[in-house]
Every structure is written in structure tokens, then in C-alpha cells.
């Protein structure tokens, strides 16, 4: 796998349409920048303060959207470059993460935040690398 830079992470603003009875919140269309293919979609609940780190997909492109709460993401590449993004209702965007970038995330809202991932391939444990949370030093205290 060639070296992928955290600069390749795409941030796409998303539309929220006010509708009586509850808003419509866009996530991704096949015509959007960052869309590669469809493999699966899933949701992950992240409790306030919970840290889920570190992993790197070797083949999968991720499309993260946080429609409930807020999540702090930290990314780093093999060159040691680091990038942080906080997304959620106050910053409703989609993050597109290409394969080869290490990442972790932390829930910022009680009781939990909800992360949706629309991936270009189905889950395959053989294409994921993991590190323990303490294998990469990062101060998770989010600066507001």
C-alpha cells in the first residue's frame, strides 16, 4: 500500500432540511464527491468519553456521518502527520477517509453519539489492522 496522507481526507458539508415533525438529514448519494462504491452501511454508538482506537483499513473507504451527538476523530498517516476533526449536529458534514489512514474516535455527548459509516466494501476482518489505544499517544481532551 502506498503512503496515504491525512490531507486526502475529504470533508463534505451536508444538507439539513427543516420539515414539520422532524428534519431530513442528508448523508451520501452515489453522485457525491467521496462516493466510491457501496459495500455496507452500519451505525456505531459511542458513549460520552468512550474512546474507540486505533484501526486502519487496508482496502475500505469510509464515509462517516454523525447525525446524533458529536464525535472527535483523530487521524494519522504513516508519515506521522496528524489531523483532528469534530463532527455532529453543530458541524454536520461527512468525512471520507481513504484506505491506509489510522484513526480513532471519542464520544463527546451524553448519553451517546451515533456514528454512521457507509463503506465501499463489506466488512472483512482480514483488511483491518488494529493497535491498542495506548500504542499511539494522543491527548483526547477536546478543545472547544
Backbone as CSV, one residue per row, in Angstrom:
resi,resn,N_x,N_y,N_z,CA_x,CA_y,CA_z,C_x,C_y,C_z
1,UNK,0.849,-1.179,0.000,0.000,0.000,0.000,0.885,1.228,0.000
2,UNK,0.605,2.157,-0.914,1.349,3.405,-0.964,1.006,4.281,0.228
3,UNK,1.869,5.236,0.506,1.650,6.137,1.635,0.506,7.095,1.324
4,UNK,-0.490,7.084,2.173,-1.657,7.965,2.044,-1.533,9.056,3.105
5,UNK,-1.761,10.284,2.734,-1.663,11.415,3.649,-3.029,11.753,4.243
6,UNK,-3.016,12.248,5.498,-4.262,12.703,6.127,-4.875,13.864,5.355
7,UNK,-4.099,14.504,4.488,-4.637,15.576,3.640,-5.658,15.045,2.638
8,UNK,-5.672,13.745,2.425,-6.605,13.126,1.473,-7.997,12.905,2.069
9,UNK,-8.169,13.182,3.375,-9.495,13.074,3.998,-10.361,14.203,3.454
10,UNK,-11.532,13.851,2.968,-12.451,14.803,2.363,-13.550,15.170,3.364
11,UNK,-13.806,16.467,3.514,-14.891,16.956,4.369,-15.960,17.547,3.456
12,UNK,-17.170,16.957,3.496,-18.259,17.391,2.624,-19.407,17.933,3.462
13,UNK,-19.768,19.221,3.329,-20.940,19.749,4.039,-22.196,18.997,3.595
14,UNK,-23.099,18.776,4.543,-24.340,18.047,4.260,-25.550,18.929,4.512
15,UNK,-26.610,18.670,3.751,-27.847,19.444,3.884,-28.714,18.898,5.006
16,UNK,-29.320,19.830,5.716,-30.372,19.518,6.675,-31.583,20.319,6.235
17,UNK,-32.681,19.648,6.036,-33.893,20.298,5.543,-34.924,20.298,6.664
18,UNK,-35.332,21.500,7.066,-36.321,21.623,8.135,-37.686,21.158,7.623
19,UNK,-38.254,20.200,8.315,-39.554,19.634,7.965,-40.380,19.550,9.243
20,UNK,-41.642,19.944,9.167,-42.513,19.831,10.331,-42.519,18.383,10.798
21,UNK,-42.301,18.178,12.071,-42.297,16.832,12.623,-40.921,16.205,12.676
22,UNK,-39.904,16.837,12.097,-38.540,16.306,12.149,-37.778,16.569,10.863
23,UNK,-36.541,17.014,11.006,-35.715,17.390,9.858,-35.279,16.180,9.033
24,UNK,-34.990,16.443,7.762,-34.366,15.463,6.868,-32.878,15.797,6.851
25,UNK,-32.042,14.788,7.093,-30.598,14.997,7.154,-29.924,14.130,6.094
26,UNK,-29.369,14.785,5.085,-28.702,14.049,4.011,-27.442,13.377,4.546
27,UNK,-27.022,12.279,3.893,-25.800,11.572,4.270,-24.883,11.391,3.066
28,UNK,-25.344,10.661,2.031,-24.495,10.409,0.869,-25.343,9.956,-0.307
29,UNK,-24.926,10.397,-1.489,-25.536,9.952,-2.751,-24.425,9.404,-3.634
30,UNK,-24.800,8.578,-4.576,-23.796,7.986,-5.466,-23.121,9.038,-6.348
31,UNK,-23.700,10.221,-6.461,-23.120,11.291,-7.268,-22.249,12.251,-6.447
32,UNK,-22.136,12.020,-5.143,-21.368,12.905,-4.263,-19.865,12.690,-4.388
33,UNK,-19.087,13.774,-4.152,-17.636,13.600,-4.032,-17.359,12.641,-2.869
34,UNK,-16.399,11.777,-3.034,-16.059,10.831,-1.975,-16.754,9.488,-2.100
35,UNK,-17.859,9.434,-2.865,-18.525,8.145,-3.042,-17.685,7.298,-3.987
36,UNK,-17.369,6.073,-3.550,-16.574,5.162,-4.371,-17.457,4.024,-4.863
37,UNK,-18.126,3.356,-3.936,-18.993,2.220,-4.235,-19.781,1.939,-2.960
38,UNK,-20.717,1.016,-3.026,-21.457,0.648,-1.817,-21.163,-0.789,-1.459
39,UNK,-20.700,-0.991,-0.210,-20.474,-2.326,0.305,-21.383,-2.625,1.478
40,UNK,-21.498,-1.666,2.415,-22.378,-1.812,3.567,-22.516,-0.472,4.287
41,UNK,-23.556,-0.381,5.097,-23.746,0.765,5.985,-24.004,0.221,7.380
42,UNK,-23.434,0.894,8.385,-23.689,0.485,9.757,-23.639,1.699,10.674
43,UNK,-24.175,1.523,11.881,-24.176,2.549,12.910,-23.361,2.058,14.102
44,UNK,-22.705,2.982,14.772,-21.957,2.680,15.978,-22.326,3.703,17.044
45,UNK,-22.728,3.227,18.225,-22.996,4.110,19.352,-21.694,4.334,20.111
46,UNK,-21.443,5.598,20.474,-20.246,5.933,21.234,-20.690,6.680,22.485
47,UNK,-20.501,6.061,23.628,-20.870,6.686,24.890,-19.980,7.895,25.159
48,UNK,-20.507,8.845,25.942,-19.754,10.043,26.311,-18.407,9.643,26.900
49,UNK,-17.325,10.155,26.317,-15.981,9.900,26.815,-15.362,8.592,26.362
50,UNK,-16.149,7.704,25.758,-15.604,6.422,25.303,-14.676,6.645,24.114
51,UNK,-13.545,5.954,24.123,-12.569,6.042,23.045,-12.520,4.710,22.329
52,UNK,-12.660,4.761,21.011,-12.516,3.581,20.162,-11.336,3.854,19.240
53,UNK,-10.203,3.194,19.519,-8.984,3.457,18.751,-8.056,2.245,18.905
54,UNK,-7.191,2.032,18.039,-6.854,2.580,16.747,-7.086,1.500,15.701
55,UNK,-7.474,1.892,14.506,-7.581,0.928,13.415,-7.257,1.601,12.099
56,UNK,-6.905,0.741,11.145,-6.596,1.204,9.800,-7.141,0.170,8.827
57,UNK,-7.932,0.648,7.873,-8.440,-0.224,6.819,-7.442,-0.221,5.662
58,UNK,-7.185,-1.390,5.134,-6.225,-1.514,4.034,-6.880,-1.334,2.674
59,UNK,-8.197,-1.627,2.587,-8.920,-1.548,1.317,-10.158,-0.656,1.368
60,UNK,-10.783,-0.561,2.522,-12.082,0.104,2.660,-11.974,1.629,2.689
61,UNK,-12.835,2.300,1.919,-13.050,3.734,2.030,-14.233,3.934,2.964
62,UNK,-14.069,4.809,3.952,-15.100,5.070,4.963,-15.780,6.397,4.662
63,UNK,-17.067,6.483,4.948,-17.823,7.741,4.875,-18.553,7.898,6.190
64,UNK,-17.997,8.735,7.096,-18.537,8.915,8.436,-19.485,10.112,8.480
65,UNK,-20.651,9.898,9.080,-21.631,10.949,9.357,-22.091,10.758,10.798
66,UNK,-22.236,11.855,11.532,-22.706,11.798,12.921,-24.025,12.572,13.004
67,UNK,-25.179,11.870,12.888,-26.475,12.541,12.927,-27.004,12.791,14.338
68,UNK,-26.370,12.188,15.344,-26.794,12.348,16.740,-25.555,12.590,17.591
69,UNK,-25.534,13.702,18.333,-24.415,13.995,19.219,-23.250,14.627,18.498
70,UNK,-22.044,14.313,18.969,-20.804,14.832,18.382,-19.684,13.847,18.676
71,UNK,-18.771,13.718,17.715,-17.659,12.776,17.837,-16.368,13.476,17.442
72,UNK,-15.329,13.248,18.238,-13.985,13.734,17.952,-13.228,12.607,17.250
73,UNK,-12.707,12.888,16.066,-11.922,11.924,15.303,-10.469,12.380,15.279
74,UNK,-9.568,11.408,15.366,-8.144,11.678,15.214,-7.621,10.723,14.161
75,UNK,-6.885,11.276,13.206,-6.330,10.508,12.103,-4.823,10.706,12.090
76,UNK,-4.084,9.666,11.709,-2.670,9.848,11.448,-2.232,8.911,10.344
77,UNK,-1.206,9.355,9.619,-0.723,8.580,8.480,0.656,8.011,8.795
78,UNK,1.195,7.251,7.870,2.477,6.584,8.110,3.638,7.573,8.194
79,UNK,3.455,8.796,7.702,4.487,9.817,7.817,4.458,10.497,9.187
80,UNK,3.453,10.156,10.013,3.331,10.762,11.337,2.495,12.022,11.365
81,UNK,1.969,12.434,10.223,1.089,13.607,10.197,-0.223,13.263,10.894
82,UNK,-0.755,14.226,11.616,-1.967,14.022,12.401,-3.030,15.036,11.997
83,UNK,-4.276,14.631,12.131,-5.397,15.519,11.813,-6.541,15.202,12.767
84,UNK,-7.215,16.250,13.224,-8.351,16.086,14.121,-9.575,16.742,13.495
85,UNK,-10.722,16.085,13.614,-11.989,16.630,13.137,-13.052,16.331,14.186
86,UNK,-13.917,17.297,14.437,-15.082,17.087,15.294,-16.308,17.328,14.435
87,UNK,-17.181,16.325,14.385,-18.396,16.464,13.583,-19.600,16.025,14.397
88,UNK,-20.757,16.511,13.993,-22.015,16.198,14.664,-23.060,17.204,14.229
89,UNK,-24.046,17.418,15.065,-25.133,18.324,14.698,-24.663,19.762,14.512
90,UNK,-23.679,20.202,15.309,-23.177,21.576,15.176,-22.279,21.760,13.961
91,UNK,-21.744,20.676,13.455,-20.919,20.696,12.236,-21.303,19.453,11.442
92,UNK,-22.402,19.581,10.712,-22.978,18.430,10.024,-22.313,18.266,8.668
93,UNK,-21.319,17.391,8.637,-20.540,17.109,7.433,-20.321,15.596,7.325
94,UNK,-19.808,15.184,6.190,-19.392,13.792,6.012,-17.880,13.774,5.849
95,UNK,-17.214,12.873,6.564,-15.779,12.661,6.407,-15.574,11.432,5.532
96,UNK,-14.820,11.574,4.461,-14.458,10.441,3.603,-12.995,10.137,3.860
97,UNK,-12.739,8.914,4.355,-11.401,8.517,4.741,-10.928,7.410,3.805
98,UNK,-9.868,7.657,3.047,-9.361,6.617,2.151,-8.649,5.518,2.940
99,UNK,-8.450,4.364,2.322,-7.703,3.294,2.983,-6.290,3.747,3.338
100,UNK,-5.749,3.165,4.408,-4.363,3.413,4.771,-4.140,4.444,5.852
101,UNK,-5.208,5.035,6.402,-5.079,6.062,7.431,-5.531,5.482,8.771
102,UNK,-4.678,5.606,9.778,-5.032,5.174,11.132,-6.023,6.165,11.723
103,UNK,-6.983,5.663,12.522,-7.938,6.569,13.156,-8.464,5.995,14.466
104,UNK,-8.972,6.923,15.260,-9.677,6.604,16.489,-10.707,7.689,16.703
105,UNK,-11.662,7.441,17.603,-12.670,8.464,17.866,-13.179,8.366,19.292
106,UNK,-13.775,9.489,19.741,-14.264,9.607,21.110,-15.611,10.305,21.102
107,UNK,-16.559,9.785,21.899,-17.873,10.401,22.045,-17.807,11.658,22.884
108,UNK,-18.506,12.708,22.444,-18.467,13.999,23.129,-19.797,14.405,23.761
109,UNK,-20.852,13.602,23.574,-22.182,13.993,24.051,-22.801,12.844,24.847
110,UNK,-23.466,13.204,25.960,-24.173,12.207,26.779,-25.594,12.039,26.255
111,UNK,-26.191,10.870,26.395,-25.539,9.662,26.893,-24.665,8.995,25.834
112,UNK,-24.917,9.286,24.548,-24.090,8.718,23.480,-24.261,9.535,22.205
113,UNK,-23.331,9.321,21.295,-23.415,9.860,19.937,-23.593,8.677,18.991
114,UNK,-24.086,8.971,17.803,-24.324,7.917,16.825,-23.512,8.211,15.566
115,UNK,-22.674,7.254,15.196,-21.840,7.357,14.006,-22.402,6.425,12.946
116,UNK,-22.571,6.943,11.728,-22.947,6.100,10.599,-21.748,6.016,9.659
117,UNK,-21.449,4.798,9.201,-20.425,4.609,8.193,-21.058,3.972,6.967
118,UNK,-20.836,4.588,5.812,-21.215,3.994,4.534,-19.892,3.620,3.870
119,UNK,-19.632,2.324,3.818,-18.361,1.815,3.315,-18.508,1.302,1.891
120,UNK,-17.394,1.311,1.176,-17.429,0.891,-0.226,-17.326,-0.624,-0.407
121,UNK,-16.926,-1.339,0.649,-16.867,-2.804,0.593,-17.475,-3.370,1.870
122,UNK,-17.958,-4.609,1.847,-18.459,-5.221,3.081,-17.324,-5.444,4.083
123,UNK,-17.695,-5.517,5.357,-16.736,-5.765,6.432,-15.938,-7.036,6.158
124,UNK,-14.628,-6.941,6.331,-13.736,-8.082,6.168,-12.605,-7.913,7.184
125,UNK,-12.600,-8.714,8.263,-11.572,-8.543,9.291,-10.144,-8.696,8.766
126,UNK,-9.965,-9.336,7.631,-8.625,-9.533,7.074,-8.029,-8.246,6.500
127,UNK,-8.878,-7.212,6.270,-8.337,-5.989,5.674,-8.214,-4.863,6.702
128,UNK,-8.286,-5.199,7.987,-8.203,-4.203,9.057,-6.995,-4.488,9.940
129,UNK,-6.243,-3.444,10.272,-5.169,-3.540,11.258,-5.615,-2.805,12.516
130,UNK,-5.203,-3.305,13.681,-5.572,-2.714,14.970,-4.329,-2.414,15.799
131,UNK,-4.445,-1.387,16.616,-3.473,-1.081,17.663,-4.268,-0.816,18.935
132,UNK,-3.653,-1.075,20.072,-4.287,-0.745,21.352,-4.304,0.774,21.512
133,UNK,-5.265,1.271,22.284,-5.440,2.716,22.429,-4.179,3.398,22.945
134,UNK,-3.367,2.710,23.760,-2.155,3.334,24.309,-0.930,3.182,23.411
135,UNK,-1.077,2.569,22.240,0.056,2.419,21.318,0.358,3.701,20.538
136,UNK,-0.586,4.621,20.519,-0.366,5.913,19.882,-0.728,6.971,20.904
137,UNK,0.193,7.835,21.239,-0.025,8.824,22.292,-0.790,10.018,21.731
138,UNK,-1.961,10.268,22.325,-2.763,11.419,21.932,-3.538,11.902,23.145
139,UNK,-3.548,13.210,23.374,-4.321,13.808,24.460,-5.744,14.018,23.966
140,UNK,-6.672,13.199,24.445,-8.042,13.200,23.934,-8.896,14.356,24.428
141,UNK,-8.407,15.180,25.310,-9.214,16.298,25.784,-9.496,17.235,24.628
142,UNK,-10.755,17.309,24.249,-11.137,18.164,23.114,-11.159,19.621,23.527
143,UNK,-10.564,20.460,22.705,-10.576,21.906,22.943,-11.770,22.514,22.246
144,UNK,-12.706,23.064,22.989,-13.908,23.674,22.407,-13.589,25.014,21.790
